[in-house]
């Protein structure tokens, strides 16, 4: 980490800014007034400086804009491929893959439990051949790709690598993110396969593999989005998400990995809800907390290992089926909060997502929402334009304090007497292999503490909504409307029929002996301390299906069942 010496904050920032890449753009207001790259006092915190409350880069979005990364997936791989090409052709900067429920649960499309679900909430992926079709005509070396999946994330990642190999792409040059965040599945979304320990073993293998072979790829996108969508408060989303991230850092350190090597491979995924300033404060506090813990607790020395990079998605739970065109306004406000909070990439929800998967027209409006903010509003001409606002700074401090109080509860759940502000004590405990945050996470999952905290927060909000204390336009206020019914996207049952037929044909055309041998090798590696990624990659190369891979590991590791609670 850079030593700053006696230079004041403004001078340090000026030197960083002078060394930064700056976009070629008109940095004036609509009326022609020139604006500075950033504003502050001589000794205030400036953008690009630890603890990065005001952003990771000295130039902010004046230097690099966020990536427009629209989340999409429906039907089969060919249909989703067409949607991706539409997004890229109309100005999207990255892809984000939505998978259907069978894929999310590690099931093949012909599994009896997949009946009626194939292609309905995302794209169906059964093998590496589907991945080839999904990215056909798209240069994976030239576009960053995010995949939102956790339980079967590792075999899905292997299938993407095989698709890249078959397209002649050097896999070491791939860039993007894989969610892989199993902690949040037990906390909120409930899409797991195995118990926590086997999942963490796979995640550790993935972290090692990417650190050694795909330096730019981020194998973990720690997700607060699903925690917030389940009903948490902003402070709970912030604290639970960062605690999950600390758990993965402890996992990496336990593996003997260098935090300055694997730390930059961790990214985050947050919700941007409707309380404009609360969301901005949440994002700013997240950067500050993460950088401080990474340096003082986990020993990260470089800026990149201390940075909290995050993707933002506007709040799906804020959208309403009533008066759906109001959702365009909600999404725009939430997107603006993400931008002013310093997001590194952004997805904007479509107006019809409470009713169905987005239609092409709705998807275009969502894309254009980001482009209007980027090109017309001027909000990206200045780094952290809200820095120094008394309200924003006070709310940022409050969000940090609320998160620290929750961290204290998580530490206590794990049997630790340490507090969240005792960084020296936490560092010593981690170095001794006690992993105090991980212990609290696992106990909180086992006891149902996280789920009960989220359920209580959701109940409190619902009561306020029903009493009219919280107002939602078109739902409990301003009910009159001339809005007509929307034409929505419907996924035909023929998608499932075709997908199952294609899967059957692939199985018939492969060498079953080779497939069985590859899966058997993978299982044997699972019984050792070896890294499972190479063996899983080979199984994907010979067209082992997602269900076959996951079923083999289910037989070895068992399937997780959440304890009943009343």
C-alpha positions as CSV (number, residue, x, y, z in Angstrom):
1,X,0.0,0.0,0.0
2,X,1.3,3.5,-0.8
3,X,2.8,5.5,2.0
4,X,1.4,9.0,1.8
5,X,3.9,10.9,4.0
6,X,3.3,14.6,4.7
7,X,1.4,15.5,1.6
8,X,-2.1,16.7,2.2
9,X,-5.1,14.9,0.9
10,X,-5.8,17.2,-2.0
11,X,-2.2,16.9,-3.2
12,X,-2.3,13.2,-3.0
13,X,-5.5,13.1,-5.0
14,X,-4.1,15.5,-7.6
15,X,-1.2,13.1,-8.2
16,X,-3.4,10.1,-8.5
17,X,-5.8,12.0,-10.9
18,X,-2.9,13.1,-13.1
19,X,-1.9,9.5,-13.5
20,X,-5.4,8.4,-14.3
21,X,-7.0,7.6,-17.6
22,X,-9.7,10.2,-18.3
23,X,-12.5,9.8,-20.8
24,X,-12.6,12.1,-23.8
25,X,-15.9,13.9,-23.0
26,X,-17.4,17.3,-22.5
27,X,-17.0,17.9,-18.7
28,X,-19.4,20.9,-18.5
29,X,-22.9,21.4,-17.4
30,X,-25.8,21.6,-19.9
31,X,-25.3,25.4,-19.7
32,X,-21.6,25.2,-20.4
33,X,-20.2,25.6,-16.9
34,X,-16.9,23.7,-16.4
35,X,-16.8,21.3,-13.5
36,X,-13.9,20.0,-11.5
37,X,-13.0,16.3,-11.5
38,X,-13.7,16.2,-7.7
39,X,-14.5,18.5,-4.8
40,X,-13.3,18.6,-1.2
41,X,-11.2,20.4,1.4
42,X,-7.4,20.2,1.8
43,X,-7.6,17.4,4.3
44,X,-10.9,15.7,3.6
45,X,-11.0,12.2,2.1
46,X,-10.7,12.3,-1.7
47,X,-11.8,9.7,-4.3
48,X,-9.3,6.8,-4.8
49,X,-7.8,7.0,-1.3
50,X,-8.1,4.5,1.5
51,X,-10.6,3.6,2.9
52,X,-12.3,4.4,-0.5
53,X,-15.5,5.7,0.9
54,X,-15.6,8.2,-2.0
55,X,-14.8,5.6,-4.6
56,X,-12.0,3.3,-5.8
57,X,-10.6,5.6,-8.5
58,X,-9.3,9.2,-8.3
59,X,-11.2,10.1,-11.4
60,X,-14.4,8.3,-10.5
61,X,-16.7,7.7,-13.5
62,X,-15.0,10.6,-15.2
63,X,-12.2,8.1,-15.9
64,X,-14.2,4.9,-16.4
65,X,-18.0,4.5,-16.5
66,X,-19.8,1.6,-15.0
67,X,-20.4,-1.5,-17.1
68,X,-23.9,-1.7,-18.4
69,X,-24.5,-5.4,-17.6
70,X,-28.1,-6.5,-18.3
71,X,-29.3,-9.7,-16.7
72,X,-31.0,-12.0,-19.2
73,X,-31.9,-15.5,-19.8
74,X,-35.0,-17.4,-20.9
75,X,-36.0,-20.5,-22.9
76,X,-33.2,-22.3,-24.5
77,X,-29.6,-21.3,-25.2
78,X,-30.4,-20.2,-28.8
79,X,-33.2,-17.8,-27.7
80,X,-31.0,-16.3,-24.9
81,X,-28.1,-15.9,-27.4
82,X,-30.4,-13.8,-29.6
83,X,-31.3,-11.6,-26.6
84,X,-27.6,-11.1,-25.7
85,X,-26.8,-10.0,-29.2
86,X,-29.6,-7.5,-29.0
87,X,-28.3,-6.1,-25.8
88,X,-24.7,-5.9,-27.1
89,X,-25.8,-4.3,-30.4
90,X,-27.8,-1.6,-28.6
91,X,-24.9,-0.6,-26.3
92,X,-24.7,-3.1,-23.5
93,X,-21.2,-3.5,-22.2
94,X,-21.4,-6.9,-20.5
95,X,-23.6,-10.0,-20.1
96,X,-25.2,-11.5,-17.1
97,X,-26.7,-14.9,-17.3
98,X,-30.0,-15.9,-15.7
99,X,-30.5,-19.6,-15.3
100,X,-33.8,-21.6,-15.0
101,X,-34.7,-23.3,-11.8
102,X,-33.6,-26.8,-12.8
103,X,-30.1,-25.5,-13.7
104,X,-30.0,-23.5,-10.4
105,X,-30.7,-26.7,-8.5
106,X,-28.2,-28.9,-10.4
107,X,-30.9,-30.9,-12.3
108,X,-31.1,-31.8,-16.0
109,X,-34.0,-30.7,-18.1
110,X,-35.4,-34.3,-18.3
111,X,-35.3,-34.7,-14.5
112,X,-38.9,-35.4,-13.3
113,X,-38.5,-32.5,-10.8
114,X,-37.8,-30.1,-13.8
115,X,-41.2,-30.7,-15.3
116,X,-42.8,-27.3,-16.2
117,X,-39.8,-25.3,-15.1
118,X,-37.5,-25.6,-18.1
119,X,-36.5,-22.2,-19.5
120,X,-39.1,-20.3,-17.4
121,X,-37.1,-18.2,-15.0
122,X,-33.9,-18.2,-17.0
123,X,-32.0,-20.2,-19.6
124,X,-31.8,-24.0,-19.5
125,X,-28.2,-25.3,-19.5
126,X,-27.6,-29.1,-19.4
127,X,-24.1,-29.5,-20.8
128,X,-21.1,-27.7,-22.3
129,X,-22.9,-27.9,-25.7
130,X,-25.6,-25.6,-24.4
131,X,-22.9,-23.1,-23.3
132,X,-21.4,-23.2,-26.8
133,X,-24.8,-22.2,-28.2
134,X,-25.4,-19.6,-25.5
135,X,-22.2,-17.7,-26.5
136,X,-22.2,-18.5,-30.2
137,X,-20.9,-15.5,-32.2
138,X,-19.9,-13.6,-29.0
139,X,-16.2,-13.3,-28.3
140,X,-15.8,-14.4,-24.6
141,X,-12.3,-12.8,-24.6
142,X,-13.8,-9.4,-25.5
143,X,-16.9,-9.2,-23.2
144,X,-17.1,-9.6,-19.5
145,X,-19.7,-12.2,-18.5
146,X,-21.4,-12.6,-15.1
147,X,-23.2,-15.8,-14.1
148,X,-25.8,-15.7,-11.3
149,X,-25.7,-19.2,-9.9
150,X,-24.4,-20.6,-6.6
151,X,-25.2,-24.2,-5.8
152,X,-23.9,-25.7,-9.1
153,X,-21.7,-22.7,-9.9
154,X,-18.5,-24.7,-10.3
155,X,-19.6,-27.2,-12.9
156,X,-21.4,-24.4,-14.8
157,X,-18.1,-22.4,-14.7
158,X,-16.3,-25.5,-16.1
159,X,-18.9,-25.7,-18.9
160,X,-18.2,-22.1,-19.8
161,X,-14.5,-22.8,-19.9
162,X,-15.1,-25.7,-22.3
163,X,-17.2,-23.5,-24.5
164,X,-14.4,-21.0,-24.6
165,X,-11.9,-23.7,-25.5
166,X,-14.1,-24.9,-28.3
167,X,-14.4,-21.4,-29.7
168,X,-10.6,-21.0,-29.7
169,X,-10.5,-18.5,-26.8
170,X,-7.5,-18.5,-24.5
171,X,-9.3,-19.2,-21.2
172,X,-6.6,-17.4,-19.2
173,X,-7.8,-14.2,-20.7
174,X,-11.4,-14.5,-19.6
175,X,-12.9,-11.8,-17.5
176,X,-16.1,-11.7,-15.6
177,X,-17.7,-13.0,-12.4
178,X,-19.3,-16.1,-11.0
179,X,-21.7,-15.8,-8.1
180,X,-20.7,-19.0,-6.2
181,X,-22.0,-17.4,-2.9
182,X,-23.3,-20.4,-1.0
183,X,-23.6,-18.5,2.3
184,X,-26.4,-16.3,1.0
185,X,-28.2,-19.4,-0.3
186,X,-28.5,-20.7,3.3
187,X,-29.4,-17.2,4.5
188,X,-31.9,-16.1,2.0
189,X,-32.4,-17.8,-1.4
190,X,-32.4,-21.5,-0.5
191,X,-30.8,-22.8,-3.8
192,X,-28.2,-25.1,-2.3
193,X,-27.3,-28.7,-3.2
194,X,-24.9,-30.0,-0.4
195,X,-24.2,-29.0,3.1
196,X,-22.0,-26.0,3.8
197,X,-18.6,-27.8,4.1
198,X,-18.7,-29.6,0.6
199,X,-19.8,-26.3,-1.0
200,X,-17.0,-24.4,0.7
201,X,-14.5,-27.1,-0.4
202,X,-15.6,-26.5,-4.1
203,X,-15.4,-22.7,-3.6
204,X,-11.9,-23.0,-2.2
205,X,-10.9,-25.1,-5.2
206,X,-12.3,-22.5,-7.5
207,X,-10.5,-19.7,-5.8
208,X,-7.2,-21.5,-6.1
209,X,-7.8,-22.4,-9.7
210,X,-8.7,-18.9,-10.8
211,X,-5.9,-17.3,-8.8
212,X,-3.4,-19.5,-10.6
213,X,-4.9,-19.7,-14.1
214,X,-7.4,-16.9,-14.8
215,X,-6.1,-13.8,-13.0
216,X,-8.8,-11.4,-14.2
217,X,-11.7,-13.6,-13.5
218,X,-13.6,-13.1,-10.2
219,X,-14.7,-16.5,-8.9
220,X,-16.9,-15.1,-6.2
221,X,-19.6,-12.4,-6.4
222,X,-20.8,-12.1,-2.8
223,X,-24.5,-11.3,-3.1
224,X,-26.5,-9.0,-0.9
225,X,-29.1,-8.7,-3.6
226,X,-31.1,-11.8,-2.7
227,X,-30.8,-11.0,1.0
228,X,-32.5,-7.6,0.4
229,X,-35.1,-9.1,-1.9
230,X,-36.0,-11.6,0.8
231,X,-37.0,-8.6,3.0
232,X,-33.9,-7.5,4.9
233,X,-33.2,-3.9,5.8
234,X,-30.4,-2.0,4.1
235,X,-28.2,-2.4,7.2
236,X,-28.8,-6.1,7.3
237,X,-28.1,-6.5,3.6
238,X,-24.8,-4.6,4.1
239,X,-23.7,-6.5,7.2
240,X,-24.8,-10.0,6.2
241,X,-23.2,-9.6,2.7
242,X,-19.8,-8.3,4.1
243,X,-19.8,-11.0,6.7
244,X,-20.2,-13.6,4.0
245,X,-17.3,-11.9,2.2
246,X,-15.2,-12.1,5.3
247,X,-16.0,-15.8,5.5
248,X,-14.6,-16.4,2.1
249,X,-11.5,-14.4,2.9
250,X,-11.0,-16.7,5.9
251,X,-11.5,-19.7,3.6
252,X,-8.8,-18.4,1.2
253,X,-6.4,-17.8,4.1
254,X,-7.1,-21.3,5.5
255,X,-6.1,-22.7,2.0
256,X,-2.8,-20.9,2.4
257,X,-3.6,-18.4,-0.4
258,X,-2.1,-14.9,-0.4
259,X,-4.8,-12.4,0.3
260,X,-3.2,-9.9,-2.1
261,X,-3.6,-12.5,-4.8
262,X,-7.1,-13.9,-4.2
263,X,-8.5,-10.7,-2.7
264,X,-9.0,-8.9,-6.0
265,X,-10.9,-12.0,-7.2
266,X,-13.8,-11.2,-4.8
267,X,-16.6,-9.0,-6.0
268,X,-20.0,-8.0,-4.6
269,X,-23.6,-7.7,-5.8
270,X,-25.9,-5.3,-4.1
271,X,-29.6,-4.3,-4.4
272,X,-30.4,-0.7,-5.0
273,X,-33.7,0.1,-3.4
274,X,-36.0,3.2,-3.4
275,X,-34.7,5.1,-0.4
276,X,-32.3,7.1,-2.5
277,X,-29.8,8.5,0.1
278,X,-29.9,5.3,2.2
279,X,-28.7,3.3,-0.7
280,X,-25.9,5.7,-1.6
281,X,-24.8,5.7,2.1
282,X,-24.9,1.9,2.1
283,X,-22.6,1.6,-0.9
284,X,-20.1,4.2,0.6
285,X,-20.1,2.4,4.0
286,X,-19.6,-1.0,2.3
287,X,-16.3,0.2,0.6
288,X,-15.0,1.7,3.8
289,X,-15.8,-1.3,6.0
290,X,-14.4,-3.8,3.5
291,X,-11.1,-1.9,2.9
292,X,-10.5,-1.4,6.7
293,X,-11.1,-5.1,7.5
294,X,-9.1,-6.3,4.5
295,X,-6.1,-4.2,5.7
296,X,-6.4,-4.4,9.5
297,X,-7.9,-7.9,10.0
298,X,-6.8,-9.9,7.0
299,X,-3.5,-8.3,6.2
300,X,-4.1,-7.1,2.6
301,X,-1.4,-4.7,1.6
302,X,-2.4,-3.6,-1.9
303,X,-5.2,-1.2,-2.9
304,X,-6.7,-3.8,-5.3
305,X,-7.0,-6.4,-2.5
306,X,-8.7,-3.8,-0.3
307,X,-11.1,-2.6,-3.0
308,X,-14.8,-3.5,-2.8
309,X,-15.9,-3.8,-6.4
310,X,-19.6,-4.3,-6.8
311,X,-22.4,-4.9,-9.3
312,X,-25.8,-3.3,-8.6
313,X,-29.2,-4.4,-9.7
314,X,-32.3,-2.3,-9.1
315,X,-34.8,-3.7,-6.7
316,X,-37.1,-6.3,-8.2
317,X,-39.1,-6.3,-5.0
318,X,-39.9,-2.6,-5.4
319,X,-41.7,-3.2,-8.7
320,X,-45.5,-3.6,-8.8
321,X,-47.9,-5.4,-11.0
322,X,-50.3,-2.5,-10.5
323,X,-49.6,0.4,-12.8
324,X,-46.5,-1.3,-14.2
325,X,-45.3,1.8,-16.1
326,X,-44.5,3.4,-12.7
327,X,-41.7,0.8,-12.5
328,X,-39.7,2.7,-15.1
329,X,-39.5,5.7,-12.7
330,X,-38.7,3.4,-9.7
331,X,-35.9,1.8,-11.7
332,X,-34.4,5.1,-12.9
333,X,-34.3,6.4,-9.3
334,X,-32.6,3.2,-8.0
335,X,-30.2,3.2,-10.9
336,X,-29.2,6.8,-10.2
337,X,-28.5,5.8,-6.5
338,X,-26.3,3.0,-7.7
339,X,-24.3,5.3,-10.0
340,X,-23.9,8.0,-7.3
341,X,-22.9,5.3,-4.9
342,X,-20.1,4.4,-7.2
343,X,-21.2,1.0,-8.7
344,X,-18.8,-0.7,-11.0
345,X,-21.6,-2.3,-13.1
346,X,-25.3,-2.1,-13.2
347,X,-28.4,-4.0,-14.2
348,X,-31.7,-2.1,-14.6
349,X,-34.9,-4.1,-14.1
350,X,-37.7,-4.1,-16.8
351,X,-41.1,-2.7,-16.1
352,X,-42.9,-6.0,-16.7
353,X,-40.7,-8.2,-14.4
354,X,-43.4,-8.7,-11.8
355,X,-45.5,-10.4,-14.5
356,X,-43.1,-12.3,-16.6
357,X,-39.6,-12.4,-18.0
358,X,-38.8,-9.1,-19.8
359,X,-40.2,-8.5,-23.3
360,X,-37.7,-7.2,-25.8
361,X,-39.3,-3.7,-25.7
362,X,-39.2,-3.6,-21.8
363,X,-35.6,-4.8,-21.9
364,X,-34.7,-2.0,-24.3
365,X,-36.3,0.6,-22.0
366,X,-34.3,-0.8,-19.1
367,X,-31.1,-0.5,-21.1
368,X,-32.0,3.0,-22.3
369,X,-32.5,4.1,-18.7
370,X,-28.9,3.5,-18.0
371,X,-27.8,5.2,-21.2
372,X,-29.8,8.3,-20.4
373,X,-28.2,8.5,-17.0
374,X,-24.7,8.0,-18.5
375,X,-25.0,10.3,-21.5
376,X,-27.5,13.1,-20.5
377,X,-27.5,13.8,-16.8
378,X,-23.9,14.9,-16.1
379,X,-23.7,13.0,-12.9
380,X,-20.6,11.1,-13.9
381,X,-18.6,14.2,-14.7
382,X,-17.5,14.6,-11.0
383,X,-16.2,11.8,-8.7
384,X,-18.5,11.3,-5.7
385,X,-20.5,14.5,-6.2
386,X,-22.4,13.9,-2.9
387,X,-19.2,13.6,-0.8
388,X,-19.2,16.2,1.9
389,X,-23.0,16.3,2.1
390,X,-23.8,16.5,5.8
391,X,-26.8,14.2,5.4
392,X,-24.9,11.6,3.2
393,X,-21.8,11.6,5.4
394,X,-23.9,11.2,8.6
395,X,-26.0,8.4,7.0
396,X,-22.8,6.7,5.8
397,X,-21.5,6.7,9.4
398,X,-24.9,5.4,10.7
399,X,-24.9,2.6,8.2
400,X,-21.4,1.6,9.3
401,X,-22.4,1.7,13.0
402,X,-25.5,-0.5,12.2
403,X,-23.3,-3.0,10.4
404,X,-20.8,-3.2,13.2
405,X,-23.6,-3.9,15.7
406,X,-24.7,-6.9,13.4
407,X,-21.1,-8.1,13.1
408,X,-20.9,-8.2,16.9
409,X,-24.0,-10.5,17.0
410,X,-22.4,-12.8,14.3
411,X,-19.2,-13.0,16.3
412,X,-21.1,-13.9,19.4
413,X,-23.0,-16.6,17.6
414,X,-19.7,-18.2,16.8
415,X,-18.6,-18.1,20.4
416,X,-16.2,-15.2,20.1
417,X,-16.0,-12.5,22.7
418,X,-14.3,-10.1,20.2
419,X,-16.1,-7.1,18.9
420,X,-16.2,-5.8,15.3
421,X,-14.0,-2.8,16.1
422,X,-11.2,-5.0,17.8
423,X,-9.4,-5.4,14.5
424,X,-6.1,-6.5,16.2
425,X,-8.0,-9.2,18.1
426,X,-9.8,-10.4,15.0
427,X,-6.5,-10.5,13.1
428,X,-4.9,-12.6,15.8
429,X,-7.8,-15.0,16.0
430,X,-7.8,-15.4,12.2
431,X,-4.1,-16.0,12.1
432,X,-4.6,-18.7,14.8
433,X,-7.1,-20.4,12.4
434,X,-10.1,-19.7,14.6
435,X,-12.0,-18.0,11.7
436,X,-14.4,-16.1,14.0
437,X,-16.7,-14.7,11.3
438,X,-17.0,-18.1,9.6
439,X,-17.9,-19.7,12.9
440,X,-20.7,-17.2,13.4
441,X,-22.0,-17.6,9.9
442,X,-22.2,-21.4,10.2
443,X,-23.9,-21.2,13.6
444,X,-26.3,-18.6,12.4
445,X,-27.2,-20.7,9.4
446,X,-27.7,-23.8,11.6
447,X,-29.8,-22.0,14.1
448,X,-31.9,-20.1,11.5
449,X,-30.8,-16.8,13.0
450,X,-30.3,-15.1,9.6
451,X,-33.6,-16.2,8.3
452,X,-35.5,-15.1,11.4
453,X,-33.9,-11.7,11.3
454,X,-34.9,-11.2,7.7
455,X,-38.4,-12.5,8.3
456,X,-38.9,-10.0,11.2
457,X,-37.7,-7.1,9.0
458,X,-40.0,-8.1,6.2
459,X,-42.9,-8.4,8.7
460,X,-42.3,-4.9,10.1
461,X,-42.3,-3.4,6.6
462,X,-45.5,-5.3,5.6
463,X,-47.3,-4.0,8.6
464,X,-46.3,-0.5,7.8
465,X,-47.5,-0.9,4.2
466,X,-50.8,-2.3,5.3
467,X,-51.3,0.6,7.8
468,X,-50.4,3.1,5.1
469,X,-47.4,4.3,7.0
470,X,-45.3,3.3,3.9
471,X,-46.8,4.4,0.6
472,X,-46.5,2.7,-2.8
473,X,-48.0,4.5,-5.7
474,X,-50.7,2.4,-7.4
475,X,-50.9,-0.1,-4.5
476,X,-52.1,1.8,-1.4
477,X,-52.2,5.4,-2.7
478,X,-53.1,7.0,-6.1
479,X,-55.0,3.9,-7.3
480,X,-56.8,5.4,-10.3
481,X,-55.2,4.6,-13.6
482,X,-55.7,4.3,-17.3
483,X,-52.9,1.7,-17.7
484,X,-53.8,-1.1,-20.1
485,X,-52.7,-4.7,-19.7
486,X,-49.1,-5.4,-20.9
487,X,-48.2,-7.9,-23.6
488,X,-45.8,-10.1,-21.8
489,X,-43.2,-12.7,-22.8
490,X,-44.4,-16.2,-22.6
491,X,-42.1,-19.2,-22.8
492,X,-43.7,-22.0,-24.8
493,X,-43.9,-25.6,-23.5
494,X,-42.2,-26.5,-26.7
495,X,-38.9,-25.2,-25.3
496,X,-39.0,-27.9,-22.7
497,X,-39.9,-30.6,-25.3
498,X,-37.1,-29.5,-27.6
499,X,-34.5,-29.2,-24.8
500,X,-35.3,-32.7,-23.5
501,X,-35.1,-34.1,-27.1
502,X,-31.8,-32.4,-27.7
503,X,-30.4,-33.7,-24.4
504,X,-31.5,-37.3,-25.3
505,X,-29.7,-36.9,-28.7
506,X,-26.5,-35.7,-27.0
507,X,-26.4,-38.6,-24.6
508,X,-27.0,-41.0,-27.5
509,X,-24.1,-39.5,-29.4
510,X,-21.4,-39.6,-26.7
511,X,-19.1,-42.4,-25.5
512,X,-20.8,-43.5,-22.2
513,X,-17.7,-45.3,-21.0
514,X,-15.6,-42.2,-21.4
515,X,-18.2,-40.1,-19.5
516,X,-18.5,-42.6,-16.7
517,X,-14.8,-42.8,-16.3
518,X,-14.5,-39.0,-16.2
519,X,-17.2,-38.7,-13.5
520,X,-15.6,-41.5,-11.5
521,X,-12.2,-39.7,-11.6
522,X,-13.9,-36.5,-10.4
523,X,-15.5,-38.4,-7.4
524,X,-12.2,-40.0,-6.5
525,X,-10.6,-36.5,-6.4
526,X,-13.4,-35.4,-4.2
527,X,-12.3,-38.0,-1.6
528,X,-8.8,-36.4,-1.4
529,X,-7.5,-33.0,-0.8
530,X,-6.8,-32.4,-4.5
531,X,-8.3,-29.6,-6.5
532,X,-11.5,-30.8,-8.2
533,X,-11.6,-28.2,-11.1
534,X,-9.3,-30.1,-13.6
535,X,-11.3,-33.4,-13.2
536,X,-14.6,-31.6,-13.4
537,X,-13.4,-29.7,-16.5
538,X,-12.6,-33.1,-18.1
539,X,-16.1,-34.4,-17.3
540,X,-17.6,-31.4,-19.0
541,X,-15.3,-31.8,-22.0
542,X,-16.8,-35.3,-22.7
543,X,-20.3,-33.9,-22.3
544,X,-21.2,-35.1,-18.9
545,X,-24.4,-33.2,-17.9
546,X,-24.9,-30.9,-15.0
547,X,-27.3,-33.3,-13.4
548,X,-24.9,-36.2,-13.8
549,X,-22.1,-34.3,-12.2
550,X,-24.2,-33.0,-9.3
551,X,-25.9,-36.4,-8.7
552,X,-22.5,-38.1,-8.5
553,X,-21.5,-35.6,-5.8
554,X,-24.8,-35.8,-4.1
555,X,-24.2,-39.6,-3.7
556,X,-20.8,-38.8,-2.2
557,X,-21.6,-35.8,0.0
558,X,-25.3,-36.1,0.7
559,X,-28.0,-33.5,0.1
560,X,-28.6,-30.6,2.5
561,X,-32.0,-30.5,4.3
562,X,-32.8,-27.3,6.1
563,X,-33.9,-28.1,9.7
564,X,-37.6,-27.6,10.4
565,X,-38.4,-24.5,12.5
566,X,-41.6,-23.3,14.0
